[in-house]
Amino acid sequence: MTTAIAIKDLTKTYANGFEALKGISLEVEQGDFFALLGPNGAGKSTTIGVLSTLVKKSGGIVEIFGKNVDSHVYETKLDLGVVPQEINFSQFERVKDIVMTQAGYYGMPRSLAAERCEKYLRKLDLWDKRNDRSRTLSGGMKRRLMIARALVHEPKLLILDEPTAGVDIELRRSMWEFLTELNESGTTIILTTHYLEEAEQLCRNIAIIDHGRIVENTSMRALLKALDKQTYIVELATPIESLPNWGDAPVSATLIDAHSFEITVAATLTMSGLFKLFLDRSIQVSALRSKSNRLEQLFLSRLDNARGESADV
């Protein structure tokens, strides 16, 4: 399979001496939907900056579809679309003009640019706003406009840096559907996000970066399989005064109040097994929900492990 991105021993040290990237190596296959996760300041935006040639690397090799970003700047830019964290278009330009201007940067004929502009503004439900000044758009509309702008030249690789930050739940879900459709049509997507359920929902592979180093690089499926326990909040149909004895079942629980309790369950216990425990102890459940996202638990666990190992060195 063709490699969309190949990064080897990438380093970046800024003028003030801050070492943002400490020799990271990473590969993303063509057609993948890839999550690049990490806390603020971990090195995600610096990595994206190097890929888009907006940040000059200190060392290492970076290739996009087999082309070195240093020696093939123009070709790699044609293959790449970037949606940054910050809104970075003129607030006084019309929506349509923002997308058309971007097409012009890639030398597209005006007729083709107009066709693509309409295509992506319609797909992102912005066509009715095409003649409005961008400053009149809502925050979610501005996010979608940046995606339309990044796609107008139809790049093979799309990088999304926090694309749904500040976007309401309904709009976020519609963006998920659009991005899934885009990926299924063949576009390779790299996503950074702090909404970890977003990464779990959309992405097939994942890398976690912390303090300029890759601390995890695996498939989403393999990572989630590593979760050895899950914590739920149980809402009760009938109040209880105390929790029962769970016997030798692989669970531990804490009473929150008469109407709810928190229970931590080993991964070996199936959901049907858990409900049998409740039934055998006459616990009437009205609702059951995860205390936190599964990926969130693993994400925090991997960061803690990596930082512990770093402290021991």
C-alpha positions in Angstrom: 0.0 0.0 0.0 1.2 3.5 -0.8 2.4 5.6 2.1 0.7 9.0 2.3 3.1 10.4 5.0 6.5 9.1 6.0 8.3 10.9 8.9 11.7 9.7 10.1 13.7 11.1 13.0 11.9 14.5 12.8 13.2 17.2 15.2 12.3 20.8 15.8 14.1 23.2 18.2 12.8 26.8 18.2 15.1 29.8 18.5 14.4 30.1 22.2 15.8 26.6 22.8 12.4 24.8 23.2 12.6 21.3 21.7 9.2 20.7 20.3 9.9 17.5 18.4 12.5 15.0 19.6 13.1 12.6 16.8 9.6 11.3 16.0 9.0 8.7 13.3 5.6 8.0 11.8 3.9 6.5 8.8 0.4 7.0 7.6 -0.9 4.8 4.8 -2.9 6.2 1.8 -6.6 6.0 2.5 -6.3 5.9 6.2 -8.3 8.0 8.8 -5.5 8.6 11.3 -5.7 10.3 14.7 -2.8 12.3 16.1 -3.5 12.9 19.7 -1.7 14.6 22.6 -2.1 17.2 25.2 -1.6 20.9 24.5 2.0 21.6 23.7 2.8 18.0 22.9 4.0 18.8 19.3 0.9 18.1 17.2 0.7 21.6 15.6 4.5 21.7 15.1 4.3 18.4 13.2 1.5 19.7 11.0 3.4 22.9 10.5 6.4 20.9 9.2 4.2 18.8 6.9 2.7 22.0 5.4 6.1 23.7 5.2 4.9 26.5 7.5 7.5 25.4 10.1 11.1 24.7 9.2 12.3 21.5 10.7 15.6 21.1 12.5 16.3 17.6 11.3 14.9 14.4 9.9 13.1 13.4 6.7 9.4 14.2 5.8 7.8 12.8 2.7 4.2 13.1 1.4 3.2 10.4 -1.2 6.9 9.6 -1.6 8.0 13.2 -2.3 10.3 15.0 0.0 8.8 18.2 1.4 12.1 20.1 1.1 12.9 19.3 -2.5 9.3 19.0 -3.8 7.6 21.9 -2.1 5.1 22.7 -4.9 4.1 19.1 -5.6 3.6 18.3 -1.9 1.4 21.4 -1.5 -0.8 20.2 -4.3 -1.4 16.9 -2.5 -2.1 18.6 0.8 -5.1 20.5 2.3 -4.9 21.9 5.9 -7.6 23.0 8.2 -5.9 24.9 11.0 -7.2 25.4 14.6 -7.6 29.2 14.3 -9.9 31.0 11.9 -7.5 32.5 9.4 -9.5 34.1 6.6 -10.5 37.7 6.2 -13.7 38.4 8.1 -14.8 41.0 5.5 -14.5 38.8 2.4 -17.6 37.0 1.0 -17.8 33.2 1.6 -17.6 32.4 -2.1 -14.6 34.7 -2.6 -12.6 33.0 0.1 -12.9 29.6 -1.6 -12.4 31.0 -5.1 -9.2 32.9 -4.0 -7.8 29.7 -2.6 -8.5 27.9 -5.9 -6.5 30.7 -7.6 -3.5 30.0 -5.5 -3.4 26.5 -7.2 -3.7 28.0 -10.7 -7.2 26.5 -11.3 -9.2 27.9 -14.3 -12.0 30.1 -13.1 -14.7 27.8 -14.5 -13.3 24.8 -12.6 -12.8 26.9 -9.4 -16.4 28.0 -9.6 -17.6 24.4 -10.1 -15.5 23.2 -7.1 -16.6 26.1 -5.0 -20.2 25.3 -5.5 -19.6 21.6 -4.9 -18.0 22.0 -1.5 -20.1 24.9 -0.3 -23.2 22.8 -1.1 -21.8 19.7 0.6 -21.0 21.7 3.7 -24.4 23.5 3.7 -22.9 26.9 3.0 -24.2 27.6 -0.5 -27.0 29.8 0.7 -24.4 31.9 2.5 -22.1 32.2 -0.5 -22.6 36.0 -0.9 -22.5 36.8 2.9 -19.5 38.4 4.6 -17.7 35.7 6.5 -17.9 37.7 9.8 -21.7 37.1 9.8 -21.2 33.3 10.0 -21.6 31.4 13.2 -18.5 29.6 14.6 -19.6 26.3 13.2 -20.1 27.8 9.7 -16.6 29.3 9.8 -15.2 25.9 10.6 -17.0 24.4 7.6 -15.9 27.2 5.4 -12.2 26.4 6.3 -12.9 22.8 5.3 -14.4 23.9 1.9 -11.4 26.1 1.3 -9.0 23.3 2.1 -10.8 20.9 -0.3 -11.2 23.2 -3.3 -8.1 21.8 -5.1 -9.2 18.2 -4.1 -6.0 17.2 -2.2 -5.2 13.5 -1.7 -4.3 14.3 2.0 -6.4 16.4 4.4 -5.1 17.5 7.8 -7.7 18.6 10.3 -6.4 20.4 13.4 -9.2 20.5 16.0 -11.9 20.9 13.3 -14.9 20.7 15.6 -13.6 22.9 18.5 -16.5 25.0 19.8 -19.0 23.3 17.4 -22.4 22.1 18.8 -23.2 18.4 19.0 -25.6 18.3 16.0 -23.1 20.1 13.7 -20.3 17.9 14.9 -22.2 14.8 14.0 -22.9 16.1 10.5 -19.2 16.9 10.0 -18.4 13.4 11.1 -20.6 12.1 8.4 -19.1 14.4 5.8 -15.5 13.4 6.8 -16.4 9.7 6.7 -17.8 10.0 3.2 -14.7 12.0 2.1 -12.4 9.3 3.5 -14.4 6.5 1.9 -14.0 8.3 -1.4 -10.2 7.9 -1.1 -9.0 11.0 0.7 -6.4 10.3 3.5 -7.3 12.2 6.6 -5.2 13.1 9.7 -7.2 14.4 12.6 -6.1 16.1 15.8 -8.8 16.5 18.4 -9.5 16.8 22.1 -12.9 15.1 21.7 -11.6 11.6 22.1 -15.0 10.0 21.3 -14.5 11.7 17.9 -11.2 9.9 17.3 -12.7 6.6 18.4 -15.7 7.1 16.1 -13.8 8.1 13.0 -10.2 6.8 13.0 -8.7 3.4 12.3 -5.2 4.1 13.5 -3.8 6.4 16.1 -0.5 7.9 17.4 -0.2 9.6 20.8 2.5 12.3 21.1 3.7 13.8 24.4 6.6 16.2 25.0 7.8 15.8 21.4 7.9 12.0 21.4 5.5 9.3 20.0 4.4 7.3 23.0 1.9 5.1 21.2 1.4 4.2 17.5 -1.1 1.4 16.8 -4.5 0.6 15.4 -7.6 2.0 17.2 -8.8 -1.6 17.5 -5.6 -2.8 19.2 -5.5 0.1 21.5 -9.1 -0.3 22.7 -8.5 -4.0 23.2 -5.7 -3.1 25.7 -8.3 -1.6 28.0 -8.6 -4.0 30.9 -11.5 -2.4 32.8 -14.4 0.0 32.3 -16.2 2.2 34.7 -20.0 2.8 34.5 -22.5 5.0 36.3 -25.6 3.0 37.2 -28.9 4.8 37.6 -31.5 2.9 39.7 -35.2 2.4 39.2 -35.6 1.5 42.9 -33.4 3.2 45.5 -31.0 1.2 47.7 -29.4 2.0 51.1 -26.2 0.0 50.5 -24.4 -2.0 47.9 -24.6 -5.8 47.9 -21.8 -8.3 48.2 -20.4 -9.0 44.7 -18.8 -12.3 45.7 -15.9 -13.2 43.5 -17.2 -11.2 40.5 -14.4 -9.0 38.9 -16.1 -5.7 39.9 -15.8 -2.9 42.5 -18.4 -0.4 43.3 -19.1 2.8 45.2 -22.5 4.2 46.2 -23.1 7.7 44.9 -26.5 8.1 46.5 -29.7 6.1 47.0 -30.4 6.3 43.3 -27.0 5.7 41.7 -23.7 4.0 42.1 -20.4 3.8 40.2 -19.1 0.3 39.2 -15.7 -0.7 37.7 -15.8 -3.9 35.7 -13.0 -6.1 34.4 -12.9 -6.4 30.6 -13.4 -10.2 31.0 -17.0 -9.6 32.3 -19.5 -9.3 29.5 -22.4 -6.8 29.5 -24.8 -9.7 29.9 -22.7 -11.0 32.8 -22.9 -7.6 34.5 -26.7 -7.5 34.2 -27.0 -11.0 35.6 -25.1 -9.8 38.6 -27.6 -7.0 39.0 -30.6 -9.4 38.5 -29.2 -11.9 41.0 -29.0 -9.2 43.6 -32.4 -7.6 42.8 -30.9 -4.4 41.6 -33.3 -2.7 39.2 -31.4 -0.6 36.7 -33.0 2.3 34.8 -29.9 3.5 33.0 -26.2 2.6 32.5 -23.6 4.9 31.0 -19.8 5.0 30.8 -18.2 7.3 33.3 -15.6 8.3 30.6 -14.8 7.5 27.0 -12.8 4.3 26.6 -10.2 6.0 24.5 -9.9 8.7 27.2 -9.0 6.2 29.8 -6.3 4.6 27.5 -5.0 8.0 26.5 -4.5 9.1 30.1 -3.0 5.7 31.0 -0.5 5.9 28.1 0.6 9.4 29.0 1.0 8.5 32.7 3.1 5.4 31.7 5.3 7.5 29.3 5.9 10.2 31.8 6.7 7.6 34.5 9.3 6.0 32.2 10.8 9.4 31.3 11.1 10.3 35.0 13.0 7.0 35.7 15.6 7.7 33.0 
